[in-house]
């Protein structure tokens, strides 16, 4: 199973649990919140976007530009 498939399944499960009344949920509020944090971490891994510093460092050191 790919990470994107795990993320999609997790996201659907969280959405289905959030629609339910808190008494009818399989998870308590704390567990659901932790699961949402985990889904956010998966999302940041799957849709990774490098920082400006990482982009600039991928083109070599600055002293090469002056040569």
C-alpha positions as CSV (number, residue, x, y, z in Angstrom):
1,X,0.0,0.0,0.0
2,X,1.4,3.4,-1.0
3,X,1.6,6.3,1.4
4,X,-1.0,8.3,-0.5
5,X,-3.5,5.4,-0.2
6,X,-2.9,5.2,3.6
7,X,-3.4,9.0,3.8
8,X,-6.6,8.9,1.8
9,X,-8.0,6.0,3.9
10,X,-7.0,7.9,7.1
11,X,-8.6,11.1,5.8
12,X,-11.9,9.3,5.0
13,X,-11.9,7.6,8.4
14,X,-11.3,10.9,10.2
15,X,-14.1,12.6,8.2
16,X,-16.5,9.8,8.9
17,X,-15.7,9.9,12.6
18,X,-16.1,13.7,12.8
19,X,-19.6,13.5,11.3
20,X,-20.7,11.3,14.2
21,X,-21.8,12.5,17.6
22,X,-18.9,12.2,20.1
23,X,-20.8,9.4,22.0
24,X,-21.1,7.3,18.8
25,X,-17.4,7.7,17.7
26,X,-15.0,4.8,17.8
27,X,-12.3,7.2,19.1
28,X,-12.4,9.7,21.8
29,X,-11.7,13.4,21.1
30,X,-8.0,13.2,22.0
31,X,-7.4,10.1,19.8
32,X,-9.2,11.8,16.9
33,X,-7.1,14.9,17.4
34,X,-3.9,12.8,17.4
35,X,-5.0,11.0,14.3
36,X,-5.7,14.4,12.6
37,X,-2.1,15.5,13.5
38,X,-0.8,12.2,11.9
39,X,-2.8,12.9,8.8
40,X,-1.3,16.4,8.6
41,X,2.2,14.9,8.8
42,X,1.4,12.5,6.0
43,X,0.1,15.4,4.0
44,X,3.3,17.4,4.5
45,X,5.4,14.4,3.4
46,X,3.3,13.6,0.3
47,X,3.0,17.2,-0.8
48,X,6.5,18.2,0.2
49,X,7.6,21.6,-0.9
50,X,11.2,22.6,-0.4
51,X,12.0,25.8,1.5
52,X,13.7,28.7,-0.2
53,X,16.9,27.9,1.5
54,X,16.8,24.3,0.2
55,X,16.1,25.6,-3.3
56,X,19.0,28.1,-3.2
57,X,21.4,25.5,-1.8
58,X,20.6,23.0,-4.6
59,X,22.2,25.4,-7.1
60,X,25.7,25.3,-5.5
61,X,27.6,27.7,-3.4
62,X,27.4,31.5,-4.1
63,X,31.1,31.8,-5.0
64,X,30.4,29.7,-8.1
65,X,28.1,32.4,-9.4
66,X,30.9,35.0,-9.6
67,X,33.2,32.9,-11.7
